[in-house]
Amino acid sequence: MIETPRLIRLSFIEEDLSAVQGFACGNEPWAVYLAQWITNTAPDEKNVIEHLRDGTKVWLYLTGQGDIVGYGSLGITTWKYPEPLGSEKATIAVIPAVAVSSAFQSQPPGDWRQRYSTEILSDLIATATQDHLTGRFPDPVLGLFVDARNGRAKKLYTRVGFTDYGKPFKRDGYYDQRMRIKLDVSAIANSGQSTTGEP
Ligand SMILES: CC(C)(COP(=O)(O)OP(=O)(O)OC[C@H]1O[C@@H](n2cnc3c(N)ncnc32)[C@H](O)[C@@H]1OP(=O)(O)O)[C@@H](O)C(=O)NCCC(=O)NCCS
């Protein structure tokens, strides 16, 4: 989708917490939570540091000038997943948290395929595919949860190839929708790398 990556991807480590303290991605409840997640400040929730300690990979995406455009993450989870894999349970990749900073949402203007949001999602899909190929998890699926009210994120996920998996289910008084994409192993087996540069 993105022909020339523009963002620089950096692995997030505990020492980067101070650099993200100003991160903001909106005022809706889910957006506030996603900002708290990366700043490790969400009360009573599993935040970035606990995820890192559990083996989740987290990246910051930066412009060439060093501005933080957003972040993404990849973990491993087990879903009850009878289709299309044919097993009762599947061990798949999951995106625990992803966000684009308010200043970079819907940017650059124009074709959605060239947006930063698309670049970050495409990179997470490509990285999950590579991780599957190198044996990090066995079943070629990437899943995520999205607040059913979060139309903006749902539009982005659908555009890059995710589809709903099951019906929305109630969590703490609101509804979450599970979405997933089947990883296209053949597409990346030949091309090799993630879509975004990591020094
Ligand atoms: C979700 C997020 C990553 C998407 O990035 P983005 O740069 O804002 O997304 P894009 O602009 O590329 O695409 C969103 C599309 O949804 C549209 N949209 C906005 N609000 C919408 C709504 N309520 N319902 C449906 N579509 C909506 C936008 O207009 C845009 O479509 P367009 O290109 O036709 O104009 C970003 O908004 C974000 O970080 N939000 C807060 C954190 C969050 O929700 N993270 C995801 C958690 S699951």
The ligand as an SDF file (V2000), in Angstrom:
LIG
                    3D

 48 50  0  0  0  0  0  0  0  0999 V2000
   -7.7460    5.2670   15.0430 C   0  0  0  0  0  0  0  0  0  0  0  0
   -6.6170    6.0990   14.4530 C   0  0  0  0  0  0  0  0  0  0  0  0
   -5.3130    5.3020   14.5770 C   0  0  0  0  0  0  0  0  0  0  0  0
   -6.9100    6.3220   12.9690 C   0  0  0  0  0  0  0  0  0  0  0  0
   -5.9330    7.1570   12.4110 O   0  0  0  0  0  0  0  0  0  0  0  0
   -6.3990    8.4490   11.5540 P   0  0  0  0  0  0  0  0  0  0  0  0
   -5.2130    9.0830   10.9620 O   0  0  0  0  0  0  0  0  0  0  0  0
   -7.2640    9.2760   12.4420 O   0  0  0  0  0  0  0  0  0  0  0  0
   -7.2980    7.6980   10.4580 O   0  0  0  0  0  0  0  0  0  0  0  0
   -7.5830    8.0820    8.9410 P   0  0  0  0  0  0  0  0  0  0  0  0
   -7.8340    9.5570    8.8440 O   0  0  0  0  0  0  0  0  0  0  0  0
   -6.5240    7.5050    8.0840 O   0  0  0  0  0  0  0  0  0  0  0  0
   -8.9190    7.2910    8.6390 O   0  0  0  0  0  0  0  0  0  0  0  0
  -10.0430    7.4500    9.4130 C   0  0  0  0  0  0  0  0  0  0  0  0
  -11.2620    7.5930    8.5270 C   0  0  0  0  0  0  0  0  0  0  0  0
  -12.4180    7.4970    9.3730 O   0  0  0  0  0  0  0  0  0  0  0  0
  -13.2510    8.6320    9.1670 C   0  0  0  0  0  0  0  0  0  0  0  0
  -13.9700    8.8720   10.3970 N   0  0  0  0  0  0  0  0  0  0  0  0
  -13.7390    9.7990   11.3560 C   0  0  0  0  0  0  0  0  0  0  0  0
  -14.6400    9.6760   12.3280 N   0  0  0  0  0  0  0  0  0  0  0  0
  -15.4670    8.6660   11.9920 C   0  0  0  0  0  0  0  0  0  0  0  0
  -16.6050    8.0570   12.5780 C   0  0  0  0  0  0  0  0  0  0  0  0
  -17.0590    8.4620   13.7580 N   0  0  0  0  0  0  0  0  0  0  0  0
  -17.2020    7.0350   11.9350 N   0  0  0  0  0  0  0  0  0  0  0  0
  -16.7350    6.5830   10.7560 C   0  0  0  0  0  0  0  0  0  0  0  0
  -15.6490    7.1260   10.1400 N   0  0  0  0  0  0  0  0  0  0  0  0
  -15.0310    8.1400   10.7480 C   0  0  0  0  0  0  0  0  0  0  0  0
  -12.2990    9.7100    8.7510 C   0  0  0  0  0  0  0  0  0  0  0  0
  -12.9730   10.7580    8.1120 O   0  0  0  0  0  0  0  0  0  0  0  0
  -11.3770    8.9100    7.8140 C   0  0  0  0  0  0  0  0  0  0  0  0
  -12.0360    8.6360    6.6020 O   0  0  0  0  0  0  0  0  0  0  0  0
  -11.7780    9.5080    5.2410 P   0  0  0  0  0  0  0  0  0  0  0  0
  -10.3700    9.1920    4.8360 O   0  0  0  0  0  0  0  0  0  0  0  0
  -12.7640    8.9780    4.2650 O   0  0  0  0  0  0  0  0  0  0  0  0
  -11.9660   10.9420    5.6170 O   0  0  0  0  0  0  0  0  0  0  0  0
   -6.4790    7.4840   15.1800 C   0  0  0  0  0  0  0  0  0  0  0  0
   -7.6390    8.2510   14.9390 O   0  0  0  0  0  0  0  0  0  0  0  0
   -6.2760    7.3310   16.6740 C   0  0  0  0  0  0  0  0  0  0  0  0
   -5.1670    7.1190   17.1190 O   0  0  0  0  0  0  0  0  0  0  0  0
   -7.3670    7.4670   17.4460 N   0  0  0  0  0  0  0  0  0  0  0  0
   -7.3130    7.4240   18.9070 C   0  0  0  0  0  0  0  0  0  0  0  0
   -6.7920    6.0850   19.4150 C   0  0  0  0  0  0  0  0  0  0  0  0
   -7.5530    4.9230   18.8430 C   0  0  0  0  0  0  0  0  0  0  0  0
   -8.7610    4.9610   18.6710 O   0  0  0  0  0  0  0  0  0  0  0  0
   -6.7990    3.8530   18.5600 N   0  0  0  0  0  0  0  0  0  0  0  0
   -7.3710    2.6160   18.0540 C   0  0  0  0  0  0  0  0  0  0  0  0
   -7.8060    1.7830   19.1940 C   0  0  0  0  0  0  0  0  0  0  0  0
   -8.5590    0.2460   18.6980 S   0  0  0  0  0  0  0  0  0  0  0  0
  1  2  1  0
  2  3  1  0
  2  4  1  0
  2 36  1  0
  4  5  1  0
  5  6  1  0
  6  7  2  0
  6  8  1  0
  6  9  1  0
  9 10  1  0
 10 11  2  0
 10 12  1  0
 10 13  1  0
 13 14  1  0
 14 15  1  0
 15 16  1  0
 15 30  1  0
 16 17  1  0
 17 18  1  0
 17 28  1  0
 18 19  1  0
 18 27  1  0
 19 20  2  0
 20 21  1  0
 21 22  1  0
 21 27  2  0
 22 23  1  0
 22 24  2  0
 24 25  1  0
 25 26  2  0
 26 27  1  0
 28 29  1  0
 28 30  1  0
 30 31  1  0
 31 32  1  0
 32 33  2  0
 32 34  1  0
 32 35  1  0
 36 37  1  0
 36 38  1  0
 38 39  2  0
 38 40  1  0
 40 41  1  0
 41 42  1  0
 42 43  1  0
 43 44  2  0
 43 45  1  0
 45 46  1  0
 46 47  1  0
 47 48  1  0
M  END
$$$$
